[in-house]
Amino acid sequence: MTLQANQREITPVSIWTQGYVYQANVLKLCLYTGYDFIASPGQVHYDLIQHEEDVDGSIFETVLAEGNVPLTYALVASWGADDQPIFDYVAQELQLILV
């Protein structure tokens, strides 16, 4: 599976939308907002995506669900060049399994 740096493969989860059930298989972290040294550690915006690849290499992505996950000060303080701890935290909060 070909993914961007802000995406991780997840064990597929069923999402009902517009009268149909789809399988989200990618977690994408899109935007970090709301950080304030005193009032808030901020939040991260996520998308749950149905990611499909054609044999010709074409990639098709559909956002099935989205939302925000509040972060903790300890997590933000330990956040460095590696985004994996943020992915791990968001996956845990959403009860998703990273592949």
mmCIF file as gemmi writes it, N, C-alpha and C atoms, coordinates in Angstrom:
data_model
loop_
_atom_site.group_PDB
_atom_site.id
_atom_site.type_symbol
_atom_site.label_atom_id
_atom_site.label_alt_id
_atom_site.label_comp_id
_atom_site.label_asym_id
_atom_site.label_entity_id
_atom_site.label_seq_id
_atom_site.pdbx_PDB_ins_code
_atom_site.Cartn_x
_atom_site.Cartn_y
_atom_site.Cartn_z
_atom_site.occupancy
_atom_site.B_iso_or_equiv
_atom_site.pdbx_formal_charge
_atom_site.auth_seq_id
_atom_site.auth_asym_id
_atom_site.pdbx_PDB_model_num
ATOM 1 N N . MET Axp A 1 ? 0.853 -1.176 0 1 0 ? 1 A 1
ATOM 2 C CA . MET Axp A 1 ? 0 0 0 1 0 ? 1 A 1
ATOM 3 C C . MET Axp A 1 ? 0.897 1.237 0 1 0 ? 1 A 1
ATOM 4 N N . THR Axp A 2 ? 0.659 2.14 -0.92 1 0 ? 2 A 1
ATOM 5 C CA . THR Axp A 2 ? 1.429 3.371 -1.036 1 0 ? 2 A 1
ATOM 6 C C . THR Axp A 2 ? 0.727 4.475 -0.247 1 0 ? 2 A 1
ATOM 7 N N . LEU Axp A 3 ? 1.382 4.957 0.812 1 0 ? 3 A 1
ATOM 8 C CA . LEU Axp A 3 ? 0.78 5.967 1.679 1 0 ? 3 A 1
ATOM 9 C C . LEU Axp A 3 ? 1.657 7.199 1.793 1 0 ? 3 A 1
ATOM 10 N N . GLN Axp A 4 ? 1.035 8.314 2.161 1 0 ? 4 A 1
ATOM 11 C CA . GLN Axp A 4 ? 1.761 9.552 2.425 1 0 ? 4 A 1
ATOM 12 C C . GLN Axp A 4 ? 2.32 9.508 3.851 1 0 ? 4 A 1
ATOM 13 N N . ALA Axp A 5 ? 3.221 10.423 4.166 1 0 ? 5 A 1
ATOM 14 C CA . ALA Axp A 5 ? 3.865 10.443 5.482 1 0 ? 5 A 1
ATOM 15 C C . ALA Axp A 5 ? 2.86 10.66 6.614 1 0 ? 5 A 1
ATOM 16 N N . ASN Axp A 6 ? 1.732 11.31 6.327 1 0 ? 6 A 1
ATOM 17 C CA . ASN Axp A 6 ? 0.742 11.571 7.371 1 0 ? 6 A 1
ATOM 18 C C . ASN Axp A 6 ? -0.383 10.533 7.374 1 0 ? 6 A 1
ATOM 19 N N . GLN Axp A 7 ? -0.113 9.345 6.81 1 0 ? 7 A 1
ATOM 20 C CA . GLN Axp A 7 ? -1.092 8.265 6.771 1 0 ? 7 A 1
ATOM 21 C C . GLN Axp A 7 ? -0.487 6.982 7.326 1 0 ? 7 A 1
ATOM 22 N N . ARG Axp A 8 ? -1.353 6.152 7.936 1 0 ? 8 A 1
ATOM 23 C CA . ARG Axp A 8 ? -0.952 4.831 8.411 1 0 ? 8 A 1
ATOM 24 C C . ARG Axp A 8 ? -2.053 3.84 8.06 1 0 ? 8 A 1
ATOM 25 N N . GLU Axp A 9 ? -1.624 2.626 7.694 1 0 ? 9 A 1
ATOM 26 C CA . GLU Axp A 9 ? -2.585 1.563 7.424 1 0 ? 9 A 1
ATOM 27 C C . GLU Axp A 9 ? -3.169 1.073 8.743 1 0 ? 9 A 1
ATOM 28 N N . ILE Axp A 10 ? -4.475 0.782 8.739 1 0 ? 10 A 1
ATOM 29 C CA . ILE Axp A 10 ? -5.157 0.241 9.912 1 0 ? 10 A 1
ATOM 30 C C . ILE Axp A 10 ? -5.863 -1.054 9.518 1 0 ? 10 A 1
ATOM 31 N N . THR Axp A 11 ? -6.161 -1.873 10.525 1 0 ? 11 A 1
ATOM 32 C CA . THR Axp A 11 ? -7.029 -3.016 10.287 1 0 ? 11 A 1
ATOM 33 C C . THR Axp A 11 ? -8.377 -2.453 9.847 1 0 ? 11 A 1
ATOM 34 N N . PRO Axp A 12 ? -8.926 -2.926 8.732 1 0 ? 12 A 1
ATOM 35 C CA . PRO Axp A 12 ? -10.168 -2.325 8.22 1 0 ? 12 A 1
ATOM 36 C C . PRO Axp A 12 ? -11.295 -2.303 9.255 1 0 ? 12 A 1
ATOM 37 N N . VAL Axp A 13 ? -12.005 -1.186 9.265 1 0 ? 13 A 1
ATOM 38 C CA . VAL Axp A 13 ? -13.184 -1.019 10.117 1 0 ? 13 A 1
ATOM 39 C C . VAL Axp A 13 ? -14.359 -0.638 9.23 1 0 ? 13 A 1
ATOM 40 N N . SER Axp A 14 ? -15.522 -1.167 9.564 1 0 ? 14 A 1
ATOM 41 C CA . SER Axp A 14 ? -16.732 -0.875 8.798 1 0 ? 14 A 1
ATOM 42 C C . SER Axp A 14 ? -17.302 0.467 9.221 1 0 ? 14 A 1
ATOM 43 N N . ILE Axp A 15 ? -17.653 1.273 8.233 1 0 ? 15 A 1
ATOM 44 C CA . ILE Axp A 15 ? -18.269 2.57 8.488 1 0 ? 15 A 1
ATOM 45 C C . ILE Axp A 15 ? -19.503 2.688 7.602 1 0 ? 15 A 1
ATOM 46 N N . TRP Axp A 16 ? -20.641 2.966 8.25 1 0 ? 16 A 1
ATOM 47 C CA . TRP Axp A 16 ? -21.884 3.136 7.521 1 0 ? 16 A 1
ATOM 48 C C . TRP Axp A 16 ? -22.019 4.608 7.156 1 0 ? 16 A 1
ATOM 49 N N . THR Axp A 17 ? -22.2 4.892 5.889 1 0 ? 17 A 1
ATOM 50 C CA . THR Axp A 17 ? -22.398 6.267 5.443 1 0 ? 17 A 1
ATOM 51 C C . THR Axp A 17 ? -23.239 6.269 4.178 1 0 ? 17 A 1
ATOM 52 N N . GLN Axp A 18 ? -24.177 7.168 4.112 1 0 ? 18 A 1
ATOM 53 C CA . GLN Axp A 18 ? -25.053 7.352 2.95 1 0 ? 18 A 1
ATOM 54 C C . GLN Axp A 18 ? -25.739 6.056 2.53 1 0 ? 18 A 1
ATOM 55 N N . GLY Axp A 19 ? -26.129 5.258 3.519 1 0 ? 19 A 1
ATOM 56 C CA . GLY Axp A 19 ? -26.881 4.047 3.249 1 0 ? 19 A 1
ATOM 57 C C . GLY Axp A 19 ? -26.066 2.829 2.866 1 0 ? 19 A 1
ATOM 58 N N . TYR Axp A 20 ? -24.755 2.924 2.889 1 0 ? 20 A 1
ATOM 59 C CA . TYR Axp A 20 ? -23.885 1.814 2.514 1 0 ? 20 A 1
ATOM 60 C C . TYR Axp A 20 ? -22.821 1.603 3.591 1 0 ? 20 A 1
ATOM 61 N N . VAL Axp A 21 ? -22.282 0.392 3.63 1 0 ? 21 A 1
ATOM 62 C CA . VAL Axp A 21 ? -21.182 0.086 4.545 1 0 ? 21 A 1
ATOM 63 C C . VAL Axp A 21 ? -19.891 0.04 3.73 1 0 ? 21 A 1
ATOM 64 N N . TYR Axp A 22 ? -18.907 0.824 4.167 1 0 ? 22 A 1
ATOM 65 C CA . TYR Axp A 22 ? -17.598 0.879 3.515 1 0 ? 22 A 1
ATOM 66 C C . TYR Axp A 22 ? -16.533 0.436 4.509 1 0 ? 22 A 1
ATOM 67 N N . GLN Axp A 23 ? -15.359 0.129 4.01 1 0 ? 23 A 1
ATOM 68 C CA . GLN Axp A 23 ? -14.243 -0.286 4.851 1 0 ? 23 A 1
ATOM 69 C C . GLN Axp A 23 ? -13.164 0.799 4.855 1 0 ? 23 A 1
ATOM 70 N N . ALA Axp A 24 ? -12.939 1.397 6.021 1 0 ? 24 A 1
ATOM 71 C CA . ALA Axp A 24 ? -11.821 2.337 6.165 1 0 ? 24 A 1
ATOM 72 C C . ALA Axp A 24 ? -10.578 1.507 6.476 1 0 ? 24 A 1
ATOM 73 N N . ASN Axp A 25 ? -9.501 1.762 5.751 1 0 ? 25 A 1
ATOM 74 C CA . ASN Axp A 25 ? -8.265 1.013 5.966 1 0 ? 25 A 1
ATOM 75 C C . ASN Axp A 25 ? -7.041 1.916 6.148 1 0 ? 25 A 1
ATOM 76 N N . VAL Axp A 26 ? -7.278 3.237 6.236 1 0 ? 26 A 1
ATOM 77 C CA . VAL Axp A 26 ? -6.181 4.186 6.436 1 0 ? 26 A 1
ATOM 78 C C . VAL Axp A 26 ? -6.604 5.264 7.439 1 0 ? 26 A 1
ATOM 79 N N . LEU Axp A 27 ? -5.703 5.568 8.357 1 0 ? 27 A 1
ATOM 80 C CA . LEU Axp A 27 ? -5.847 6.687 9.284 1 0 ? 27 A 1
ATOM 81 C C . LEU Axp A 27 ? -4.936 7.798 8.785 1 0 ? 27 A 1
ATOM 82 N N . LYS Axp A 28 ? -5.51 8.978 8.6 1 0 ? 28 A 1
ATOM 83 C CA . LYS Axp A 28 ? -4.726 10.139 8.151 1 0 ? 28 A 1
ATOM 84 C C . LYS Axp A 28 ? -4.832 11.229 9.214 1 0 ? 28 A 1
ATOM 85 N N . LEU Axp A 29 ? -3.685 11.76 9.636 1 0 ? 29 A 1
ATOM 86 C CA . LEU Axp A 29 ? -3.664 12.906 10.546 1 0 ? 29 A 1
ATOM 87 C C . LEU Axp A 29 ? -3.416 14.149 9.718 1 0 ? 29 A 1
ATOM 88 N N . CYS Axp A 30 ? -4.34 15.103 9.812 1 0 ? 30 A 1
ATOM 89 C CA . CYS Axp A 30 ? -4.343 16.219 8.871 1 0 ? 30 A 1
ATOM 90 C C . CYS Axp A 30 ? -3.866 17.542 9.444 1 0 ? 30 A 1
ATOM 91 N N . LEU Axp A 31 ? -4.253 17.862 10.666 1 0 ? 31 A 1
ATOM 92 C CA . LEU Axp A 31 ? -4.043 19.215 11.145 1 0 ? 31 A 1
ATOM 93 C C . LEU Axp A 31 ? -3.921 19.212 12.668 1 0 ? 31 A 1
ATOM 94 N N . TYR Axp A 32 ? -2.909 19.905 13.165 1 0 ? 32 A 1
ATOM 95 C CA . TYR Axp A 32 ? -2.714 20.06 14.606 1 0 ? 32 A 1
ATOM 96 C C . TYR Axp A 32 ? -3.054 21.494 14.951 1 0 ? 32 A 1
ATOM 97 N N . THR Axp A 33 ? -4.043 21.705 15.845 1 0 ? 33 A 1
ATOM 98 C CA . THR Axp A 33 ? -4.488 23.057 16.173 1 0 ? 33 A 1
ATOM 99 C C . THR Axp A 33 ? -4.747 23.193 17.67 1 0 ? 33 A 1
ATOM 100 N N . GLY Axp A 34 ? -4.895 24.429 18.094 1 0 ? 34 A 1
ATOM 101 C CA . GLY Axp A 34 ? -5.363 24.723 19.434 1 0 ? 34 A 1
ATOM 102 C C . GLY Axp A 34 ? -4.329 24.714 20.538 1 0 ? 34 A 1
ATOM 103 N N . TYR Axp A 35 ? -3.046 24.578 20.193 1 0 ? 35 A 1
ATOM 104 C CA . TYR Axp A 35 ? -2.038 24.539 21.258 1 0 ? 35 A 1
ATOM 105 C C . TYR Axp A 35 ? -1.892 25.904 21.91 1 0 ? 35 A 1
ATOM 106 N N . ASP Axp A 36 ? -1.858 25.896 23.245 1 0 ? 36 A 1
ATOM 107 C CA . ASP Axp A 36 ? -1.647 27.099 24.039 1 0 ? 36 A 1
ATOM 108 C C . ASP Axp A 36 ? -0.828 26.663 25.254 1 0 ? 36 A 1
ATOM 109 N N . PHE Axp A 37 ? 0.242 27.354 25.549 1 0 ? 37 A 1
ATOM 110 C CA . PHE Axp A 37 ? 1.122 26.95 26.647 1 0 ? 37 A 1
ATOM 111 C C . PHE Axp A 37 ? 0.38 26.793 27.968 1 0 ? 37 A 1
ATOM 112 N N . ILE Axp A 38 ? -0.694 27.537 28.163 1 0 ? 38 A 1
ATOM 113 C CA . ILE Axp A 38 ? -1.396 27.526 29.445 1 0 ? 38 A 1
ATOM 114 C C . ILE Axp A 38 ? -2.747 26.815 29.359 1 0 ? 38 A 1
ATOM 115 N N . ALA Axp A 39 ? -3.51 27.087 28.329 1 0 ? 39 A 1
ATOM 116 C CA . ALA Axp A 39 ? -4.9 26.648 28.306 1 0 ? 39 A 1
ATOM 117 C C . ALA Axp A 39 ? -5.162 25.292 27.66 1 0 ? 39 A 1
ATOM 118 N N . SER Axp A 40 ? -4.352 24.875 26.676 1 0 ? 40 A 1
ATOM 119 C CA . SER Axp A 40 ? -4.707 23.659 25.949 1 0 ? 40 A 1
ATOM 120 C C . SER Axp A 40 ? -3.5 23.019 25.27 1 0 ? 40 A 1
ATOM 121 N N . PRO Axp A 41 ? -3.411 21.681 25.328 1 0 ? 41 A 1
ATOM 122 C CA . PRO Axp A 41 ? -2.354 20.996 24.589 1 0 ? 41 A 1
ATOM 123 C C . PRO Axp A 41 ? -2.691 20.833 23.11 1 0 ? 41 A 1
ATOM 124 N N . GLY Axp A 42 ? -3.896 21.221 22.722 1 0 ? 42 A 1
ATOM 125 C CA . GLY Axp A 42 ? -4.282 21.167 21.318 1 0 ? 42 A 1
ATOM 126 C C . GLY Axp A 42 ? -4.979 19.872 20.948 1 0 ? 42 A 1
ATOM 127 N N . GLN Axp A 43 ? -5.243 19.765 19.671 1 0 ? 43 A 1
ATOM 128 C CA . GLN Axp A 43 ? -5.935 18.595 19.144 1 0 ? 43 A 1
ATOM 129 C C . GLN Axp A 43 ? -5.426 18.304 17.746 1 0 ? 43 A 1
ATOM 130 N N . VAL Axp A 44 ? -5.665 17.085 17.297 1 0 ? 44 A 1
ATOM 131 C CA . VAL Axp A 44 ? -5.264 16.701 15.955 1 0 ? 44 A 1
ATOM 132 C C . VAL Axp A 44 ? -6.517 16.269 15.197 1 0 ? 44 A 1
ATOM 133 N N . HIS Axp A 45 ? -6.608 16.704 13.948 1 0 ? 45 A 1
ATOM 134 C CA . HIS Axp A 45 ? -7.728 16.327 13.087 1 0 ? 45 A 1
ATOM 135 C C . HIS Axp A 45 ? -7.347 15.04 12.357 1 0 ? 45 A 1
ATOM 136 N N . TYR Axp A 46 ? -8.302 14.115 12.258 1 0 ? 46 A 1
ATOM 137 C CA . TYR Axp A 46 ? -8.052 12.851 11.574 1 0 ? 46 A 1
ATOM 138 C C . TYR Axp A 46 ? -9.11 12.586 10.511 1 0 ? 46 A 1
ATOM 139 N N . ASP Axp A 47 ? -8.74 11.776 9.537 1 0 ? 47 A 1
ATOM 140 C CA . ASP Axp A 47 ? -9.66 11.225 8.543 1 0 ? 47 A 1
ATOM 141 C C . ASP Axp A 47 ? -9.522 9.712 8.578 1 0 ? 47 A 1
ATOM 142 N N . LEU Axp A 48 ? -10.629 9.015 8.461 1 0 ? 48 A 1
ATOM 143 C CA . LEU Axp A 48 ? -10.619 7.573 8.225 1 0 ? 48 A 1
ATOM 144 C C . LEU Axp A 48 ? -10.969 7.388 6.76 1 0 ? 48 A 1
ATOM 145 N N . ILE Axp A 49 ? -10.087 6.721 6.033 1 0 ? 49 A 1
ATOM 146 C CA . ILE Axp A 49 ? -10.127 6.706 4.572 1 0 ? 49 A 1
ATOM 147 C C . ILE Axp A 49 ? -10.256 5.289 4.036 1 0 ? 49 A 1
ATOM 148 N N . GLN Axp A 50 ? -11.046 5.161 2.968 1 0 ? 50 A 1
ATOM 149 C CA . GLN Axp A 50 ? -11.03 3.943 2.171 1 0 ? 50 A 1
ATOM 150 C C . GLN Axp A 50 ? -10.003 4.182 1.069 1 0 ? 50 A 1
ATOM 151 N N . HIS Axp A 51 ? -8.899 3.449 1.129 1 0 ? 51 A 1
ATOM 152 C CA . HIS Axp A 51 ? -7.769 3.607 0.212 1 0 ? 51 A 1
ATOM 153 C C . HIS Axp A 51 ? -7.735 2.395 -0.707 1 0 ? 51 A 1
ATOM 154 N N . GLU Axp A 52 ? -7.763 2.654 -2.008 1 0 ? 52 A 1
ATOM 155 C CA . GLU Axp A 52 ? -7.71 1.586 -2.996 1 0 ? 52 A 1
ATOM 156 C C . GLU Axp A 52 ? -6.656 1.929 -4.039 1 0 ? 52 A 1
ATOM 157 N N . GLU Axp A 53 ? -5.959 0.899 -4.502 1 0 ? 53 A 1
ATOM 158 C CA . GLU Axp A 53 ? -4.945 1.087 -5.543 1 0 ? 53 A 1
ATOM 159 C C . GLU Axp A 53 ? -5.29 0.205 -6.73 1 0 ? 53 A 1
ATOM 160 N N . ASP Axp A 54 ? -5.247 0.787 -7.925 1 0 ? 54 A 1
ATOM 161 C CA . ASP Axp A 54 ? -5.506 0.054 -9.161 1 0 ? 54 A 1
ATOM 162 C C . ASP Axp A 54 ? -4.209 -0.606 -9.628 1 0 ? 54 A 1
ATOM 163 N N . VAL Axp A 55 ? -4.337 -1.584 -10.513 1 0 ? 55 A 1
ATOM 164 C CA . VAL Axp A 55 ? -3.148 -2.279 -11.025 1 0 ? 55 A 1
ATOM 165 C C . VAL Axp A 55 ? -2.223 -1.342 -11.794 1 0 ? 55 A 1
ATOM 166 N N . ASP Axp A 56 ? -2.758 -0.236 -12.314 1 0 ? 56 A 1
ATOM 167 C CA . ASP Axp A 56 ? -1.92 0.719 -13.049 1 0 ? 56 A 1
ATOM 168 C C . ASP Axp A 56 ? -1.219 1.71 -12.123 1 0 ? 56 A 1
ATOM 169 N N . GLY Axp A 57 ? -1.403 1.549 -10.806 1 0 ? 57 A 1
ATOM 170 C CA . GLY Axp A 57 ? -0.758 2.437 -9.841 1 0 ? 57 A 1
ATOM 171 C C . GLY Axp A 57 ? -1.619 3.6 -9.391 1 0 ? 57 A 1
ATOM 172 N N . SER Axp A 58 ? -2.797 3.76 -9.988 1 0 ? 58 A 1
ATOM 173 C CA . SER Axp A 58 ? -3.703 4.832 -9.57 1 0 ? 58 A 1
ATOM 174 C C . SER Axp A 58 ? -4.182 4.587 -8.145 1 0 ? 58 A 1
ATOM 175 N N . ILE Axp A 59 ? -4.294 5.665 -7.383 1 0 ? 59 A 1
ATOM 176 C CA . ILE Axp A 59 ? -4.742 5.582 -5.997 1 0 ? 59 A 1
ATOM 177 C C . ILE Axp A 59 ? -6.061 6.329 -5.873 1 0 ? 59 A 1
ATOM 178 N N . PHE Axp A 60 ? -7.024 5.688 -5.222 1 0 ? 60 A 1
ATOM 179 C CA . PHE Axp A 60 ? -8.331 6.292 -4.986 1 0 ? 60 A 1
ATOM 180 C C . PHE Axp A 60 ? -8.57 6.318 -3.483 1 0 ? 60 A 1
ATOM 181 N N . GLU Axp A 61 ? -8.871 7.506 -2.959 1 0 ? 61 A 1
ATOM 182 C CA . GLU Axp A 61 ? -9.114 7.646 -1.532 1 0 ? 61 A 1
ATOM 183 C C . GLU Axp A 61 ? -10.437 8.37 -1.3 1 0 ? 61 A 1
ATOM 184 N N . THR Axp A 62 ? -11.226 7.815 -0.385 1 0 ? 62 A 1
ATOM 185 C CA . THR Axp A 62 ? -12.499 8.411 -0.004 1 0 ? 62 A 1
ATOM 186 C C . THR Axp A 62 ? -12.511 8.581 1.505 1 0 ? 62 A 1
ATOM 187 N N . VAL Axp A 63 ? -12.759 9.806 1.975 1 0 ? 63 A 1
ATOM 188 C CA . VAL Axp A 63 ? -12.87 10.058 3.41 1 0 ? 63 A 1
ATOM 189 C C . VAL Axp A 63 ? -14.246 9.581 3.857 1 0 ? 63 A 1
ATOM 190 N N . LEU Axp A 64 ? -14.255 8.616 4.784 1 0 ? 64 A 1
ATOM 191 C CA . LEU Axp A 64 ? -15.508 8.048 5.277 1 0 ? 64 A 1
ATOM 192 C C . LEU Axp A 64 ? -15.946 8.652 6.603 1 0 ? 64 A 1
ATOM 193 N N . ALA Axp A 65 ? -14.988 9.109 7.399 1 0 ? 65 A 1
ATOM 194 C CA . ALA Axp A 65 ? -15.287 9.724 8.692 1 0 ? 65 A 1
ATOM 195 C C . ALA Axp A 65 ? -14.135 10.647 9.049 1 0 ? 65 A 1
ATOM 196 N N . GLU Axp A 66 ? -14.446 11.657 9.858 1 0 ? 66 A 1
ATOM 197 C CA . GLU Axp A 66 ? -13.41 12.592 10.301 1 0 ? 66 A 1
ATOM 198 C C . GLU Axp A 66 ? -13.777 13.142 11.662 1 0 ? 66 A 1
ATOM 199 N N . GLY Axp A 67 ? -12.782 13.703 12.327 1 0 ? 67 A 1
ATOM 200 C CA . GLY Axp A 67 ? -13.032 14.285 13.636 1 0 ? 67 A 1
ATOM 201 C C . GLY Axp A 67 ? -11.75 14.822 14.237 1 0 ? 67 A 1
ATOM 202 N N . ASN Axp A 68 ? -11.819 15.149 15.515 1 0 ? 68 A 1
ATOM 203 C CA . ASN Axp A 68 ? -10.675 15.685 16.251 1 0 ? 68 A 1
ATOM 204 C C . ASN Axp A 68 ? -10.441 14.867 17.505 1 0 ? 68 A 1
ATOM 205 N N . VAL Axp A 69 ? -9.182 14.689 17.858 1 0 ? 69 A 1
ATOM 206 C CA . VAL Axp A 69 ? -8.802 14.002 19.094 1 0 ? 69 A 1
ATOM 207 C C . VAL Axp A 69 ? -7.966 14.976 19.917 1 0 ? 69 A 1
ATOM 208 N N . PRO Axp A 70 ? -8.408 15.288 21.147 1 0 ? 70 A 1
ATOM 209 C CA . PRO Axp A 70 ? -7.601 16.153 22.011 1 0 ? 70 A 1
ATOM 210 C C . PRO Axp A 70 ? -6.329 15.438 22.452 1 0 ? 70 A 1
ATOM 211 N N . LEU Axp A 71 ? -5.24 16.185 22.509 1 0 ? 71 A 1
ATOM 212 C CA . LEU Axp A 71 ? -3.951 15.636 22.921 1 0 ? 71 A 1
ATOM 213 C C . LEU Axp A 71 ? -3.676 15.984 24.374 1 0 ? 71 A 1
ATOM 214 N N . THR Axp A 72 ? -2.65 15.364 24.942 1 0 ? 72 A 1
ATOM 215 C CA . THR Axp A 72 ? -2.234 15.666 26.316 1 0 ? 72 A 1
ATOM 216 C C . THR Axp A 72 ? -0.953 16.499 26.275 1 0 ? 72 A 1
ATOM 217 N N . TYR Axp A 73 ? -0.701 17.251 27.342 1 0 ? 73 A 1
ATOM 218 C CA . TYR Axp A 73 ? 0.533 18.035 27.406 1 0 ? 73 A 1
ATOM 219 C C . TYR Axp A 73 ? 1.763 17.124 27.346 1 0 ? 73 A 1
ATOM 220 N N . ALA Axp A 74 ? 1.705 15.989 28.044 1 0 ? 74 A 1
ATOM 221 C CA . ALA Axp A 74 ? 2.853 15.069 28.057 1 0 ? 74 A 1
ATOM 222 C C . ALA Axp A 74 ? 3.152 14.554 26.653 1 0 ? 74 A 1
ATOM 223 N N . LEU Axp A 75 ? 2.114 14.234 25.899 1 0 ? 75 A 1
ATOM 224 C CA . LEU Axp A 75 ? 2.309 13.746 24.535 1 0 ? 75 A 1
ATOM 225 C C . LEU Axp A 75 ? 2.913 14.833 23.649 1 0 ? 75 A 1
ATOM 226 N N . VAL Axp A 76 ? 2.385 16.041 23.741 1 0 ? 76 A 1
ATOM 227 C CA . VAL Axp A 76 ? 2.903 17.15 22.93 1 0 ? 76 A 1
ATOM 228 C C . VAL Axp A 76 ? 4.351 17.456 23.307 1 0 ? 76 A 1
ATOM 229 N N . ALA Axp A 77 ? 4.668 17.405 24.593 1 0 ? 77 A 1
ATOM 230 C CA . ALA Axp A 77 ? 6.035 17.685 25.053 1 0 ? 77 A 1
ATOM 231 C C . ALA Axp A 77 ? 7.029 16.652 24.535 1 0 ? 77 A 1
ATOM 232 N N . SER Axp A 78 ? 6.58 15.41 24.352 1 0 ? 78 A 1
ATOM 233 C CA . SER Axp A 78 ? 7.486 14.359 23.886 1 0 ? 78 A 1
ATOM 234 C C . SER Axp A 78 ? 7.507 14.233 22.36 1 0 ? 78 A 1
ATOM 235 N N . TRP Axp A 79 ? 6.696 15.005 21.686 1 0 ? 79 A 1
ATOM 236 C CA . TRP Axp A 79 ? 6.587 14.947 20.229 1 0 ? 79 A 1
ATOM 237 C C . TRP Axp A 79 ? 7.825 15.569 19.603 1 0 ? 79 A 1
ATOM 238 N N . GLY Axp A 80 ? 8.541 14.798 18.855 1 0 ? 80 A 1
ATOM 239 C CA . GLY Axp A 80 ? 9.743 15.282 18.18 1 0 ? 80 A 1
ATOM 240 C C . GLY Axp A 80 ? 9.588 15.15 16.683 1 0 ? 80 A 1
ATOM 241 N N . ALA Axp A 81 ? 10.652 14.739 16.028 1 0 ? 81 A 1
ATOM 242 C CA . ALA Axp A 81 ? 10.631 14.594 14.572 1 0 ? 81 A 1
ATOM 243 C C . ALA Axp A 81 ? 9.802 13.39 14.135 1 0 ? 81 A 1
ATOM 244 N N . ASP Axp A 82 ? 9.603 12.444 15.044 1 0 ? 82 A 1
ATOM 245 C CA . ASP Axp A 82 ? 8.854 11.227 14.73 1 0 ? 82 A 1
ATOM 246 C C . ASP Axp A 82 ? 7.389 11.409 15.112 1 0 ? 82 A 1
ATOM 247 N N . ASP Axp A 83 ? 6.483 11.256 14.141 1 0 ? 83 A 1
ATOM 248 C CA . ASP Axp A 83 ? 5.054 11.409 14.388 1 0 ? 83 A 1
ATOM 249 C C . ASP Axp A 83 ? 4.392 10.124 14.895 1 0 ? 83 A 1
ATOM 250 N N . GLN Axp A 84 ? 5.14 9.027 14.957 1 0 ? 84 A 1
ATOM 251 C CA . GLN Axp A 84 ? 4.519 7.75 15.313 1 0 ? 84 A 1
ATOM 252 C C . GLN Axp A 84 ? 3.822 7.769 16.673 1 0 ? 84 A 1
ATOM 253 N N . PRO Axp A 85 ? 4.388 8.431 17.719 1 0 ? 85 A 1
ATOM 254 C CA . PRO Axp A 85 ? 3.661 8.469 18.994 1 0 ? 85 A 1
ATOM 255 C C . PRO Axp A 85 ? 2.274 9.121 18.875 1 0 ? 85 A 1
ATOM 256 N N . ILE Axp A 86 ? 2.136 10.094 17.992 1 0 ? 86 A 1
ATOM 257 C CA . ILE Axp A 86 ? 0.829 10.733 17.783 1 0 ? 86 A 1
ATOM 258 C C . ILE Axp A 86 ? -0.117 9.746 17.107 1 0 ? 86 A 1
ATOM 259 N N . PHE Axp A 87 ? 0.368 9.031 16.098 1 0 ? 87 A 1
ATOM 260 C CA . PHE Axp A 87 ? -0.459 8.015 15.446 1 0 ? 87 A 1
ATOM 261 C C . PHE Axp A 87 ? -0.888 6.945 16.449 1 0 ? 87 A 1
ATOM 262 N N . ASP Axp A 88 ? 0.052 6.488 17.278 1 0 ? 88 A 1
ATOM 263 C CA . ASP Axp A 88 ? -0.263 5.467 18.278 1 0 ? 88 A 1
ATOM 264 C C . ASP Axp A 88 ? -1.356 5.958 19.234 1 0 ? 88 A 1
ATOM 265 N N . TYR Axp A 89 ? -1.225 7.198 19.692 1 0 ? 89 A 1
ATOM 266 C CA . TYR Axp A 89 ? -2.189 7.773 20.628 1 0 ? 89 A 1
ATOM 267 C C . TYR Axp A 89 ? -3.569 7.906 19.993 1 0 ? 89 A 1
ATOM 268 N N . VAL Axp A 90 ? -3.639 8.467 18.792 1 0 ? 90 A 1
ATOM 269 C CA . VAL Axp A 90 ? -4.925 8.65 18.112 1 0 ? 90 A 1
ATOM 270 C C . VAL Axp A 90 ? -5.574 7.303 17.828 1 0 ? 90 A 1
ATOM 271 N N . ALA Axp A 91 ? -4.797 6.333 17.372 1 0 ? 91 A 1
ATOM 272 C CA . ALA Axp A 91 ? -5.343 4.992 17.106 1 0 ? 91 A 1
ATOM 273 C C . ALA Axp A 91 ? -5.926 4.395 18.387 1 0 ? 91 A 1
ATOM 274 N N . GLN Axp A 92 ? -5.209 4.554 19.485 1 0 ? 92 A 1
ATOM 275 C CA . GLN Axp A 92 ? -5.709 4.046 20.761 1 0 ? 92 A 1
ATOM 276 C C . GLN Axp A 92 ? -7.008 4.735 21.155 1 0 ? 92 A 1
ATOM 277 N N . GLU Axp A 93 ? -7.058 6.046 21.034 1 0 ? 93 A 1
ATOM 278 C CA . GLU Axp A 93 ? -8.256 6.797 21.4 1 0 ? 93 A 1
ATOM 279 C C . GLU Axp A 93 ? -9.462 6.405 20.533 1 0 ? 93 A 1
ATOM 280 N N . LEU Axp A 94 ? -9.213 6.075 19.273 1 0 ? 94 A 1
ATOM 281 C CA . LEU Axp A 94 ? -10.297 5.702 18.351 1 0 ? 94 A 1
ATOM 282 C C . LEU Axp A 94 ? -10.537 4.194 18.313 1 0 ? 94 A 1
ATOM 283 N N . GLN Axp A 95 ? -9.777 3.454 19.11 1 0 ? 95 A 1
ATOM 284 C CA . GLN Axp A 95 ? -9.868 1.991 19.163 1 0 ? 95 A 1
ATOM 285 C C . GLN Axp A 95 ? -9.611 1.356 17.802 1 0 ? 95 A 1
ATOM 286 N N . LEU Axp A 96 ? -8.566 1.856 17.149 1 0 ? 96 A 1
ATOM 287 C CA . LEU Axp A 96 ? -8.126 1.323 15.867 1 0 ? 96 A 1
ATOM 288 C C . LEU Axp A 96 ? -6.831 0.528 16.072 1 0 ? 96 A 1
ATOM 289 N N . ILE Axp A 97 ? -6.547 -0.36 15.147 1 0 ? 97 A 1
ATOM 290 C CA . ILE Axp A 97 ? -5.309 -1.134 15.21 1 0 ? 97 A 1
ATOM 291 C C . ILE Axp A 97 ? -4.443 -0.75 14.013 1 0 ? 97 A 1
ATOM 292 N N . LEU Axp A 98 ? -3.262 -0.213 14.284 1 0 ? 98 A 1
ATOM 293 C CA . LEU Axp A 98 ? -2.318 0.113 13.224 1 0 ? 98 A 1
ATOM 294 C C . LEU Axp A 98 ? -1.683 -1.178 12.716 1 0 ? 98 A 1
ATOM 295 N N . VAL Axp A 99 ? -1.503 -1.263 11.399 1 0 ? 99 A 1
ATOM 296 C CA . VAL Axp A 99 ? -0.922 -2.464 10.804 1 0 ? 99 A 1
ATOM 297 C C . VAL Axp A 99 ? 0.583 -2.291 10.711 1 0 ? 99 A 1
